Amino acid sequence: MRTGSEPATARSALRARFWLSLWGLGWAVFGTVAFALAGRLGWAVACGVLWLLITVDMTLILRHIRQGPHYQPGRDVPPYPPPEVPPYPVPRRHHLPYRRPPRHRHP
């Protein structure tokens, strides 16, 4: 159910992010080594910068996982409750009584 408060109450799938970062780290290391051996210094530097960014991201992910349920709630932690008031006004429906169209009488 969408409540409109998703940006404020969103939770990240940290374990999935960790495994995807690990996958990216492997490719960044491979790219750095392969391009360095091939003599492509620019591409090797680009892969090295990517390697550095992925390492920083993995460090933050592991830190959030270790901080516990505040950042990585388990199955026993329920989702955040929706706000009491809807984020937008609920439209009103007007029910008009059904009226038959008038019959035309020809003289």
Rosetta silent file (secondary structure, phi, psi, omega in degrees, C-alpha in Angstrom):
SEQUENCE: MRTGSEPATARSALRARFWLSLWGLGWAVFGTVAFALAGRLGWAVACGVLWLLITVDMTLILRHIRQGPHYQPGRDVPPYPPPEVPPYPVPRRHHLPYRRPPRHRHP
SCORE:     score description
SCORE:     0.000 S_00000001
   1 L     0.000  127.160  177.432    0.000    0.000    0.000 S_00000001
   2 L   -82.289  132.204  179.725    1.413    3.370   -0.988 S_00000001
   3 L  -113.244  -13.496 -176.799    1.222    5.959    1.748 S_00000001
   4 L    91.229   -8.016 -179.141    3.230    8.785    0.210 S_00000001
   5 L  -103.664   16.435 -175.137    5.870    8.595    2.951 S_00000001
   6 H   -58.610  -41.183  179.253    8.108    6.097    1.154 S_00000001
   7 H   -61.764  -30.978 -178.487   11.121    8.420    0.766 S_00000001
   8 H   -83.373  -25.804 -175.212   11.155    9.057    4.520 S_00000001
   9 H  -115.799   12.500 -176.943   10.566    5.438    5.595 S_00000001
  10 L   -68.411  145.900  176.095   12.338    3.515    2.822 S_00000001
  11 L  -120.820  145.880 -177.590   14.669    0.697    3.750 S_00000001
  12 L   -97.620  144.432  174.979   17.548   -0.557    1.673 S_00000001
  13 L   -82.322   84.089 -171.048   18.214   -4.185    0.841 S_00000001
  14 H   -66.091  -35.948 -179.951   21.712   -4.038    2.294 S_00000001
  15 H   -66.833  -39.160  176.982   22.579   -7.683    1.754 S_00000001
  16 H   -65.699  -41.632  177.146   21.668   -7.433   -1.934 S_00000001
  17 H   -62.318  -37.569  178.968   23.698   -4.224   -2.207 S_00000001
  18 H   -62.890  -47.906 -177.976   26.636   -5.986   -0.562 S_00000001
  19 H   -67.345  -35.823  176.005   26.608   -8.895   -3.032 S_00000001
  20 H   -68.388  -36.279  175.999   26.210   -6.564   -6.003 S_00000001
  21 H   -66.404  -38.556  177.934   29.115   -4.462   -4.714 S_00000001
  22 H   -63.781  -40.974  176.449   31.213   -7.586   -4.328 S_00000001
  23 H   -61.398  -46.402  178.759   30.397   -8.531   -7.939 S_00000001
  24 H   -65.306  -35.690  178.242   31.364   -5.025   -9.099 S_00000001
  25 H   -62.681  -43.827  178.438   34.550   -5.116   -7.014 S_00000001
  26 H   -59.814  -44.260  179.427   35.654   -8.301   -8.739 S_00000001
  27 H   -69.313  -34.612  178.660   35.100   -6.776  -12.189 S_00000001
  28 H   -67.562  -41.170  177.473   36.829   -3.518  -11.208 S_00000001
  29 H   -64.337  -46.276  178.952   39.900   -5.399   -9.978 S_00000001
  30 H   -59.757  -44.726 -179.799   39.916   -7.545  -13.112 S_00000001
  31 H   -64.121  -41.105  179.110   39.545   -4.468  -15.341 S_00000001
  32 H   -61.625  -47.761 -178.800   42.315   -2.588  -13.559 S_00000001
  33 H   -67.082  -45.972 -176.978   44.762   -5.491  -13.894 S_00000001
  34 H   -63.379  -45.038 -179.287   43.758   -6.374  -17.469 S_00000001
  35 H   -70.220  -32.880  177.036   43.994   -2.795  -18.766 S_00000001
  36 H   -65.978  -41.907  178.534   47.293   -2.218  -16.944 S_00000001
  37 H   -69.215  -29.650 -179.922   48.776   -5.337  -18.557 S_00000001
  38 H   -82.662   -6.043  178.827   47.412   -4.311  -21.963 S_00000001
  39 L    83.727   14.786  177.516   49.067   -0.905  -21.692 S_00000001
  40 L   -96.200   84.668 -173.327   45.799    1.079  -21.565 S_00000001
  41 H   -65.142  -40.299 -179.019   46.696    3.410  -18.704 S_00000001
  42 H   -61.856  -45.669  178.939   43.568    5.614  -18.964 S_00000001
  43 H   -67.867  -34.897  178.213   41.178    2.671  -18.719 S_00000001
  44 H   -65.273  -40.040  177.965   43.251    1.165  -15.899 S_00000001
  45 H   -66.605  -41.359  178.478   42.986    4.433  -13.945 S_00000001
  46 H   -60.724  -44.040  177.747   39.220    4.591  -14.590 S_00000001
  47 H   -67.414  -33.045  177.220   38.795    1.037  -13.287 S_00000001
  48 H   -66.643  -39.752  176.635   41.019    1.891  -10.309 S_00000001
  49 H   -65.179  -41.651  176.770   38.806    4.866   -9.420 S_00000001
  50 H   -61.910  -40.303  176.726   35.761    2.622   -9.736 S_00000001
  51 H   -58.387  -44.598  179.024   37.508    0.087   -7.495 S_00000001
  52 H   -62.900  -45.607  179.503   38.021    2.810   -4.868 S_00000001
  53 H   -62.243  -42.057  179.350   34.361    3.915   -5.023 S_00000001
  54 H   -65.352  -38.104  178.784   33.100    0.344   -4.703 S_00000001
  55 H   -64.349  -42.302  177.442   35.388   -0.250   -1.714 S_00000001
  56 H   -63.858  -43.204  179.150   34.039    2.845    0.066 S_00000001
  57 H   -62.291  -43.076  179.023   30.454    1.773   -0.716 S_00000001
  58 H   -63.939  -36.469  177.693   31.091   -1.738    0.617 S_00000001
  59 H   -62.160  -45.210  178.826   32.580   -0.266    3.796 S_00000001
  60 H   -66.444  -39.188  178.533   29.451    1.806    4.390 S_00000001
  61 H   -62.549  -47.114  179.389   27.175   -1.131    3.606 S_00000001
  62 H   -63.613  -36.527  177.396   28.998   -3.390    6.073 S_00000001
  63 H   -63.120  -43.804  179.598   28.889   -0.634    8.697 S_00000001
  64 H   -68.066  -36.153  177.366   25.110   -0.288    8.298 S_00000001
  65 H   -63.946  -41.906 -178.149   24.612   -4.056    8.434 S_00000001
  66 H   -73.731  -17.853  179.371   26.609   -4.247   11.677 S_00000001
  67 L   -73.952  -13.474  173.110   24.662   -1.368   13.251 S_00000001
  68 L    97.345 -159.641 -170.264   21.674   -3.637   13.569 S_00000001
  69 L   -60.335  -20.411  178.774   17.923   -3.333   13.105 S_00000001
  70 L   -62.301  -39.036  179.644   17.904    0.445   12.741 S_00000001
  71 L  -101.780  -28.702 -177.539   19.535    0.097    9.342 S_00000001
  72 L  -132.990   80.354 -179.248   18.889   -3.562    8.535 S_00000001
  73 L   -68.412  142.962  177.892   15.656   -4.781   10.093 S_00000001
  74 L   -89.722 -167.540 -178.196   15.164   -8.508   10.231 S_00000001
  75 L   -70.279  -22.634 -178.435   12.001  -10.519    9.774 S_00000001
  76 L   -84.672   -7.767  179.330   10.943   -9.864   13.370 S_00000001
  77 L   -97.181  118.151 -177.946   10.942   -6.056   12.906 S_00000001
  78 L   -71.868  159.759  177.798    7.653   -4.860   11.383 S_00000001
  79 L   -67.474  164.027  179.828    7.633   -2.211    8.659 S_00000001
  80 L   -62.960  141.805 -179.330    7.157    1.406    9.584 S_00000001
  81 L   -70.995  146.659  177.227    3.513    2.281   10.261 S_00000001
  82 L   -69.951  156.338 -179.763    1.759    4.391    7.636 S_00000001
  83 L   -65.778  154.495 -178.766    0.954    7.974    8.632 S_00000001
  84 L   -66.391  -39.222 -176.293   -2.380    8.644   10.307 S_00000001
  85 L  -101.776  133.965  177.250   -3.427   11.273    7.781 S_00000001
  86 L   -64.005  148.529 -176.135   -3.387   10.509    4.049 S_00000001
  87 L   -72.008   -9.840 -179.990   -0.848   12.641    2.190 S_00000001
  88 L  -142.267  154.796 -179.647   -3.501   13.966   -0.164 S_00000001
  89 L   -68.113  141.398  178.986   -7.227   14.687    0.226 S_00000001
  90 L   -79.819  126.766 -178.919   -9.525   11.809   -0.543 S_00000001
  91 L   -67.528  142.019  178.755  -11.861   12.729   -3.417 S_00000001
  92 L   -89.799  143.863  177.343  -15.549   12.771   -2.552 S_00000001
  93 L  -106.919  127.114  178.390  -17.989   10.854   -4.673 S_00000001
  94 L   -98.848  124.255  178.881  -21.329   12.414   -5.328 S_00000001
  95 L  -101.650  110.631  177.226  -24.131    9.969   -5.875 S_00000001
  96 L   -94.133  142.571  178.407  -26.890   11.481   -7.914 S_00000001
  97 L   -67.405  147.480 -179.034  -30.218    9.682   -8.116 S_00000001
  98 L   -74.797  130.157  176.861  -30.900    8.042  -11.433 S_00000001
  99 L  -120.634  134.096  177.232  -33.377    9.932  -13.565 S_00000001
 100 L   -72.005  146.015  174.617  -34.960    8.528  -16.645 S_00000001
 101 L   -67.831  147.086 -178.857  -34.639   10.578  -19.760 S_00000001
 102 L   -66.213  144.113  176.340  -37.910   12.278  -20.673 S_00000001
 103 L   -83.872  136.472  178.312  -40.127   10.572  -23.219 S_00000001
 104 L   -91.852  128.044  176.736  -40.884   12.562  -26.279 S_00000001
 105 L  -109.176  128.394  178.540  -44.465   12.608  -27.333 S_00000001
 106 L   -96.321  138.386  179.149  -45.245   13.568  -30.848 S_00000001
 107 L   -70.820    0.000    0.000  -48.599   15.230  -31.544 S_00000001
